[in-house]
């Protein structure tokens, strides 16, 4: 049931859930940023109901997660299954809150690009309310200089390396395949500049970005693409019709990406990957979406972060072509 057709007595602002979710899901300096919870749907699963594995449909570049409130209605089955990186977690929120003297609700917040499903309900009714979670509009964040242990340790160790004149004496690019996928605009014939996502990264991705900025480095988001046997990185997400480029015109596609979208060809020798990247395939369908509802406004994409590190005395630099 869509939000226009029901109302709640639950006051989410007074529960303190937003603060807990923000600090757990965003991390680093982003964990202090305002977020917005938008009421989305009321779901009632009766006996025999389930929801197949899916990722939540992205509804904007600032959407980072979903909040599911589970009411203590009597039912059996209906566990929530979450999968990422070859691992699976099973949450039976009703069982966790059963047997309490006072009224209880269960909740779980998850990143919107993480696959999840609702197992078969075998009896009763499973009742949930879902919210879409967004990073609220705010000015660009400053570089991180705080005291969050995980960030401080990495920043301190990397700072020591950068001060070592023997470290990367000729300069180099280091790269990170991001841990999460991000919603980007999908517009045939258009494009989206990835720098708009700098302050919308989640978890460890956001911590790495802010740590690098705190060291006066210039981390940048790119889309890594395979074009036949060639690898390119692009600072934008380009949209084109793959049918415009036949197999004999792969070089034309590569040239177009470089000339019109600022793409660069790369090799294993000019980027040192700290975490492995997941490339997109530029010669396949650029418009496929994977969400719980069909739509083409935003789609999830794999992105990478590349941090150019110049030679001693000039560590802060742009992408190093070699």
Helices and strands as residue ranges (DSSP letters): G 3-5, H 12-15, H 17-25, G 28-32, E 35-45, E 51-54, E 63-71, E 75-77, E 80-84, E 87-91, H 93-97, E 105-111, E 115-118, E 121-124, E 126-135, H 149-163, E 172-177, E 182-185, E 191-193, G 194-200, H 203-214, E 218-227, E 230-234, E 236-238, G 242-244, G 247-249, H 250-261, E 264-266, E 272-275, E 280-281, E 298-301, E 304-309
